[in-house]
Amino acid sequence: MNEAARFYERRKEGLGLEFLNEVERTVASILAHPRSGPAISPSIRRRIVRRFPFGVLYAVHIEQIVITFGPDGLGAIQIIAIGASIDYGMSERDGLPYVEFSWSGFDDDDPTCGRDSARLENGKLMGRFFIHQGDESSFVYEHA
């Protein structure tokens, strides 16, 4: 990045600093809205730096998922920038407790929805997380 800033500065005085400011602006936007960049692979996203032919590649790592199951088949989920209400059903598969749920809410202020499923096995909650027309991921939760 510093080499690119020096290149732009040699082209026009002050352009290198403008480039670094735009990169900083792009990174701030990524931190505020991590899922807003298009996925270029299953784990990598890219945001283009405004005014310059330069992109920032990054990965979104999930640190916390909060799922609440209420007694009435309704609940809530919070994962990264997604906040949603859920509608769930409990069952059993292969002799193990199993839950399936759909959800609807917002991702960085944009409407979104999806479906998920999870099973409880050997003290671990293992499942899949699907965003409608978007990403999918698996998760394993083990109580600390």
C-alpha positions as CSV (number, residue, x, y, z in Angstrom):
1,M,0.0,0.0,0.0
2,N,2.8,2.4,0.8
3,E,4.4,1.6,-2.6
4,A,1.1,2.5,-4.3
5,A,0.9,5.8,-2.3
6,R,4.4,6.7,-3.4
7,F,3.5,5.9,-7.0
8,Y,0.5,8.2,-6.9
9,E,2.5,10.9,-5.1
10,R,5.1,10.8,-8.0
11,R,2.2,11.3,-10.4
12,K,0.8,14.3,-8.6
13,E,1.7,16.0,-5.3
14,G,-0.9,15.2,-2.7
15,L,-2.4,12.2,-4.7
16,G,-0.6,9.7,-2.5
17,L,-2.2,11.1,0.6
18,E,-5.6,11.1,-1.1
19,F,-5.1,7.5,-1.9
20,L,-4.2,6.6,1.7
21,N,-7.3,8.5,2.9
22,E,-9.5,6.6,0.5
23,V,-8.0,3.3,1.7
24,E,-8.7,4.3,5.3
25,R,-12.3,5.3,4.4
26,T,-12.8,1.9,2.7
27,V,-11.4,0.0,5.8
28,A,-13.7,2.0,8.1
29,S,-16.7,1.1,5.9
30,I,-15.7,-2.6,6.0
31,L,-15.5,-2.5,9.8
32,A,-18.9,-0.8,10.0
33,H,-20.5,-3.1,7.4
34,P,-18.4,-6.3,7.0
35,R,-20.8,-8.2,4.8
36,S,-21.2,-5.4,2.3
37,G,-18.3,-6.4,0.0
38,P,-19.0,-8.9,-2.6
39,A,-17.7,-12.4,-2.0
40,I,-14.9,-13.4,-4.4
41,S,-14.5,-16.9,-2.8
42,P,-16.3,-18.7,0.0
43,S,-14.2,-16.9,2.6
44,I,-12.9,-13.8,1.0
45,R,-14.6,-10.5,0.2
46,R,-13.4,-7.4,-1.7
47,R,-14.2,-3.7,-1.5
48,I,-12.9,-1.4,-4.2
49,V,-11.2,1.8,-3.1
50,R,-13.1,4.8,-4.4
51,R,-11.3,6.8,-7.2
52,F,-8.4,4.3,-7.4
53,P,-8.0,1.0,-9.2
54,F,-7.2,-0.7,-5.9
55,G,-9.2,-3.3,-3.8
56,V,-9.1,-4.3,-0.2
57,L,-9.4,-8.1,0.3
58,Y,-10.7,-9.3,3.7
59,A,-12.4,-12.2,5.5
60,V,-15.3,-11.9,8.0
61,H,-14.8,-14.0,11.1
62,I,-17.8,-14.8,13.3
63,E,-16.9,-14.3,16.9
64,Q,-20.4,-14.7,18.5
65,I,-23.8,-16.1,17.5
66,V,-26.7,-15.5,19.9
67,I,-29.8,-17.6,19.4
68,T,-32.8,-17.4,21.7
69,F,-35.5,-20.0,21.6
70,G,-38.7,-18.9,23.4
71,P,-41.3,-21.3,24.8
72,D,-43.8,-20.5,22.1
73,G,-41.8,-21.5,19.0
74,L,-40.5,-17.9,18.5
75,G,-37.2,-16.4,19.2
76,A,-34.3,-14.3,18.0
77,I,-30.9,-14.5,16.4
78,Q,-27.9,-12.1,16.3
79,I,-24.9,-12.9,14.1
80,I,-22.4,-10.3,13.0
81,A,-24.7,-7.5,11.6
82,I,-27.8,-9.7,11.2
83,G,-30.5,-9.3,13.8
84,A,-33.7,-11.3,13.2
85,S,-36.7,-12.9,14.7
86,I,-37.1,-16.7,14.3
87,D,-39.8,-19.3,14.0
88,Y,-38.7,-22.7,15.1
89,G,-39.7,-26.3,15.5
90,M,-38.2,-29.1,17.6
91,S,-37.9,-32.7,16.5
92,E,-35.7,-35.7,16.7
93,R,-33.4,-37.1,14.1
94,D,-31.4,-40.3,14.5
95,G,-32.4,-40.3,18.2
96,L,-30.9,-36.8,18.7
97,P,-32.6,-33.5,19.6
98,Y,-33.0,-31.4,16.4
99,V,-34.2,-27.9,15.7
100,E,-35.1,-26.2,12.4
101,F,-35.9,-22.5,12.1
102,S,-36.5,-19.8,9.6
103,W,-35.6,-16.2,10.3
104,S,-36.4,-12.7,9.0
105,G,-34.6,-9.5,9.9
106,F,-32.0,-7.0,8.8
107,D,-28.3,-7.2,7.8
108,D,-26.7,-3.8,8.0
109,D,-30.2,-2.2,7.6
110,D,-31.0,-4.3,4.5
111,P,-33.9,-6.8,4.8
112,T,-32.7,-10.4,4.8
113,C,-34.0,-13.9,5.7
114,G,-32.8,-17.4,5.8
115,R,-33.1,-20.8,7.4
116,D,-31.0,-22.9,9.8
117,S,-30.9,-26.3,11.5
118,A,-29.0,-27.7,14.4
119,R,-28.7,-30.8,16.4
120,L,-27.4,-31.5,20.0
121,E,-24.8,-34.2,20.0
122,N,-22.3,-35.1,22.8
123,G,-22.9,-31.7,24.5
124,K,-22.3,-29.7,21.3
125,L,-24.8,-27.8,19.3
126,M,-23.9,-28.4,15.6
127,G,-25.7,-26.8,12.7
128,R,-25.9,-25.0,9.4
129,F,-26.7,-21.3,8.8
130,F,-28.2,-20.3,5.4
131,I,-28.8,-16.7,4.2
132,H,-31.4,-16.6,1.4
133,Q,-29.6,-16.0,-1.9
134,G,-26.3,-15.6,0.0
135,D,-23.8,-17.2,2.2
136,E,-24.0,-20.4,4.1
137,S,-21.9,-21.7,7.0
138,S,-21.7,-24.4,9.6
139,F,-21.2,-23.8,13.3
140,V,-20.4,-25.8,16.4
141,Y,-21.2,-24.4,19.8
142,E,-19.7,-26.0,23.0
143,H,-20.7,-24.6,26.4
144,A,-17.6,-23.2,28.2
